[in-house]
Amino acid sequence: MLTPASHYRRLLGTIGGVSFEGIPFEETEDQQALRQLARDVAERELLPRARHWDETEEFPQASLDALRDAALIGITIGEKYGGMGMGDVEAAIVLEELGRVDVSSAILAQLIFNGPPRAIEHLGSDALRERWLPMAASGEAGFCIGISESEAGSAVTHMRAQLTRDGDGFRLNAYKNYVTGGHKARACLVWCRFPASEGAKGIGAVVVDLESPGVEVTGTHVKMGLRGTSEAELAFDDVRVEEDDVLLFGDPDNSDSFKRLISHINHERCGNAAMCIGAAQGALEYAIRYMSERVVGGRPLADIQGLQWKVADMATQLDAARLLMLRAVHLAGPHGTPPALETAMAKTAANLAAKFVCDEAIQLLGGYGYSREYPVERIYRDIRGLCIGAGTIEIQRNFIGSNLVKGRIPNSPSWRNPLR
């Protein structure tokens, strides 16, 4: 009979990794090696502590140390700053493998791969890059992003965070909510209003050293899942911001900076999709192993056709989402940004597939699936948060639908614009 933990490591090694031989998404030898390295670190270092982070709500420092020791934390940072200079494809590979065993730990990598350091390298000044990217590549400093506020979540243009001029710099007054890892980070990328901002016009972003006077962690949220990486509330009370700390200046006459910031979140959305896919893959593998070992009425559950159909549906939805995610990250190219429409479709598909697969995995384990002694219920709770973060499923559907009816089409050979 399968016990809560004794077979988990073994099962993760029995069902092979992702292979795309003979199709456009075939991985290079370097990418295959990266996947194997990420899987080895995940199974050896992250897996044994995954339940601990969830039960105690401790920050997974040991996971961060393991990623740093394996030189995985800075893979998307430019070589000039101590990283490997890789892109969205490689970020997705690593995030999928880490998410397969523990999403709370995977988010630590997500915040570096697709969070503020990526924005700093793509959009920031030389001064910002030289100050922060070496610390990101080495894992010396943690990063977080402050966008949401109590009345500005999906409706991000309702934000109240405000910069005011102060000599040759600014003062920041803001209260940011649901800042992932903000209680442990060194720097925060804060979306805010520049002077005379209104609506989307004049919204830009600054990088704030969280050791600066006037910054305070006012609390953290007690969550359903992703309990190892708490969501913090950060208060910025008249915090000094220098010109060199500005990532994108918000011009009150236009919304160009806001649009660039929104576009850059496509990196995070692809990372979100990759973690969902990895987590769902882990749940599916666990369920298959359980079905093979659980004997009822003299035969294993895996021999029952109705349950085989469940597994078939789970695997089909999961692979469909994986292919949409791969399309989005491959369209980004080595150093570009994943396109918005394809990214929204990938995140939506991955979120929905993960919900379906993890829910069915719980069902296949029966009462054990509902027990915290087994990993599938934790996996379900973790991915549920990813269906909200980086833009809800509903927001993605709004974007996809509105773009399609306007005549924009995804990058697929069979699509024809119905408005032409």
N, C-alpha and C positions, 0 to 999 in steps of 0.2 A: 504494500500500500504506500502511495506517495506521501511523504512527510513534508511539512511546511518548507524546509530549506535544503534537506539533504540531497535532493535530486535536481534542484534548480540549476546549479552550476553545470551539472552533467547534461541536462536537457539543452541548455543554451549552446553547448558544443556539438550537439547531435544533428541539428537541422542547419544546413549550410547557409552561408551568407548570400547576399544578393548577387546575382549574375545576370549580365545583359549581353552575353556573347552573341555576336552576329546582328545586333541591332544598334542604332545610333548612339545609345547610351552605354556602350561597353566601356568599362573602366580600364584606364591605362595601368601598366604595371606599378607605377608610383602610387596611383590611387588605390589599387588593391592592397599595396603594402601599408598605406595609411589606414585603410579600413581594418586590416588585421591588427595593426598597432593599437588603434582605438578600441577594438574588441578585446584585445588582451588586457589593456589597462582597465576597461570597464568591468570585465569579469573578475580580474584579480583584485582590484582596489576599490571599485565602486559598489559592486554587488554585495559583498559581505556586510557593508554598513548601511545599505539602502533603507532597511526597515528601521534602523536606529535613528536616522535623521527624521524619518516620518513620525516615530513614536515620541521622540524628545523635542522635536522642533528646533534642534540645534542647527546652527549654520554648518554646512558640510565642508569644514576646513580641510579635513583629510583628503576629500575628493579633489579640492583645488590644489593641494600640495602634490597629489599624484599626477594630475594633468600637467602641472608645471614641471615636475621632474621628468615626465615623458616628452617634454617639449611640444605638447599639443595645444597649449593655451594660446599661443601667438601665431597660429598658422596663417591667419589672414592679414597679419601686420607685415608691412613691407620689409624686405631684407635690410634696407638701410637702417631700420630701427630695431633690428634684432629678431624679426619674424621670418616667415617662410614665403611671404608674398603670394599665397594661394587665394583662390576665389570662392564663389558660392558653391560650386560643385563639391570641393573638398570640405567646406564647412558643413554641408549637408551630410556628407559621408560620416564625419566624426560625430555630429549631433545625433544621427540615426543610431549609431552604435552605442553612444552613451545613454541615449533615451531608452534603449532596449532594456537596460537594467535599472536605471534610476533617473527620472526626469529632473528631480530637484538638483542633482549634480550636473546634469547636462546643461541646465540653465546658466551655470557658472561660465561655461564655455560660450553659450549663446550671447551673453552680455559682452564678451570680448569680440567674438567673431562678427556679430551682426548688430552690435550696439554702438555706444559712443566712440570707441576707437575707430571703427569703420567709418563713421561720419567724420571724425577728425581727420583721418587720412584722405578721404575723398573731398571734403568740403572746407577743411580748415586751413589756417595759415601755417607757414613754416614754424612760427613760434609755438603754436599749439601742438603741432606734430612733434617737434623736438622736445617739448616738455613732457608730453603724456604718452606717446607711443612706445618709447623704450620700456616704460613701467608696465604698459599693457602687454608687450611681447614677453616680458620676463615673468609676468604674474605678480609683480611686486605690488601693484595697485589694482583694486577692484573698481568697477565702473557701474553707474546706474543711469537711468534716464527718467527725468521728471516731466511728464506730459499731463497726466490726469490730475484733475482737481475734483472737489466734492460736487461741483455743478458743471464739470467739463470733462466727461469721459469720452464717449463716442462723439458728442458734440464739442469737439476740441476747440472750435473757434469761440466758445463761450469762456475760455480761460481768462483769469484775472491777473495772473502773474505779470508784474509791471517793472520795467526799467525806467529810471529817471536819470537825467543828466546830472553829473557831479564833477565839475571841472573837466578834466580830460578823460574821464571814465564814466561809470554809471553806479547807481545803487539799485539792488534787486530786492523787491518785496514780493514774496510768493509763499503759497502753501500748497505743496504737491502731495498727492495721495497715491497709494498703490505704486510706490517706487520699489521695484523688485531689487532686493539686496541693498537697499539704500542705507540700512543701518550698519553695514559692513564696508561700504564702498569708500574710496578716497575722493573720487570725482563724480560729479553729476552733470549730465547734459540737460540743461533746463530750457524748455520751450517757454518763451515769454513775449510780452508785448514791449516793443520799443516806443519811445515817446510819440504821441499823437496816433497810436495804432487804433484801428477800429475794425471789427469783424476779422476777416482773414488778412486784411492789409496790415502791414507793420509787425506781423509775428515773425520772430526770428529765434535764435538759440544762442546760449552762452554756456561755457564750461566752467563750473564752479568747483573750486577746491573745498571739499567738505570739512576741512580743518580750519576754514576761514572764520573769523569772528562773525557772529550773527546767524550761523547755521546751527540748527538743532533737530535731532531726531525726536519727534514728539510721541511716537508710538509705533507699534507694529500690529498688523491684523492677525487674528487667529483664524486659520483657513481650513477648508475642507480637505484640500490636497496641496501638493507642492510645499509641504510644511517645512522642508529644510531651507527653503529660500523665502524668507518672510517678505511681506509687502510692507514697506515703511511709509510713515508720514514725515515729510521733511518741511520744516519752516525756515524761510530765508527772511531775516529781519534786517533790512537796511544793509545788506551784504555788498561790500565793495566789489565791483567788476571792472577790470581794466579793459582797454581797447583790445589788447592781445588775447583776452579771454572770450572774445566774440567769435562764435563759429560762423553764423550767418546774420548779417545786419538786417533788421526788419524795416523796410522802407514803407512809411505810412501811405505812400501813393500807389502801392501795388501789393499783390500777394505772392510775388515771385519766390521769396524765401520760404514762405509757408508751403508752397507747392513743391519746392525742392526737398524740404524736410519730410513731407508726406510721401514723396516718391522714394526717399531713402529707406522708409520703413519696409519696403518690399524685401530688403535683405532679411529683416527680422521675421517677416511673415513666412518666407521660405524656410528659415530656421525653425520656426514654429511647426510648420508642416513636417519637416524632417524629424523633429522630436516626437510628434504624434505618430508618425509612421513607425519609428523605432519602438516606441512604447507598445503600440498595437502588435507589432511583430513579436515582441517578448511575450505578450499575453496569449497570442495565438500559439506560439511554440509551447508554452506551459500547458495550455488546454489540450493540445495534441498529445503531449507526453502523459498527461493525466488520463486521457481516454485510452491510451495504450496499456496503462498499468492498472487501471481500475476495472476489476472483474465483477460483473453482476449476472447472476443466473448462469454461471459457468462460462461466460465469454466476455471479452473486454468491450468496453463501451465503443471502442474504435470500430468494431464490427457492425454496429447498428447503422443501417442506411440513413435513417432520419438525422442522426448526429453527424454523419459524414456530409450530409447536405449543408448543415450549419457551418461546418469547417470550410466547405467549398465556397459558400457565400462570403464568409469572413475573409478568406484568402483573395477572392476575386475583387472585393471592394478595396482591400488593402493595396493590392498591386495596381489597381486603376489609379488610386490616389498617388502612389509612388511614381508612376509614370508621368502624371501631371506635374508633380513636384520636380522631377528630373527635367521635364521640358522647360519649366520656368528658370531653373538655375543654369541650364545649358545655354538658354537664350541670353543670359547675362554676359556670357563670354568670360575671359580670364579676369577682367577688372571692371566690368560694367555693373549695371543695376538690373535686376530681374524686371521684366516688363509688367506693368500694373495689372492688366487683364488676366494674363496667364498666372500671375502670382495669386490673385484673388481666387481664381478657380482652383489652384493647387491647395491653398489654405482651406478653403471650404471643403473640398473633397477629403483632405487629410483629417480635418476635425471631425467630419461626419463619419468617416471610416473608422477612426479611432473610437468614437463613441459606440458604434455598432459592434466592432470587434471585441472591445473590452467588456461590454455588456453581455455579449454572447459567451465570452470566456467564463464570466461569473456563472452564467446559467449552466454551462457544461460541467462545471465543478460542483454544481448543486449547493448544498449548505456550506461546503468547504470554500466555495467561491465567495461567499458572503462573510467569511471569517478573516480577521486581520492577521491570522497566522499564515495566510497564503498571499502571494504577491498580487494576484489579479485585482483584488478590490482596491489596493493602493494605486495600482496602475490606472484604474478607472478614475479614481479621485484626482490623480495628477493631470490626466489629459483633459478632464472636465474644465480645469482652469485655462488650458490652452485654447479652448473654444471661445474664450472671452478675450484673452490677451491679444495684443497686436491687431485689434480690429475684430469685432464679433462676427460670427457666421452671418448674422443678419445684415451687418454693414457690408460684408463682402458680396452678399447676394444683391443688395441694392446697387452696388457698383457694377457688378457683372450685368445685371438686367438692364440698367440704364444705358450702359455702353453698347449692349447688343441692339437695343431698339434705336439707338442713334446711328447704327450702321458700322460700328467698330467690330472687328472680328478677331478671334484668337488665331494664333499662328499654327494652323493645321491645314494640311493640303486639301481636305475635303470640304472646308468651309467656303461658301460663296456668299457675298454680301447680299441679303434679300432686298436691300433698298436701292440697289443699282439696276 
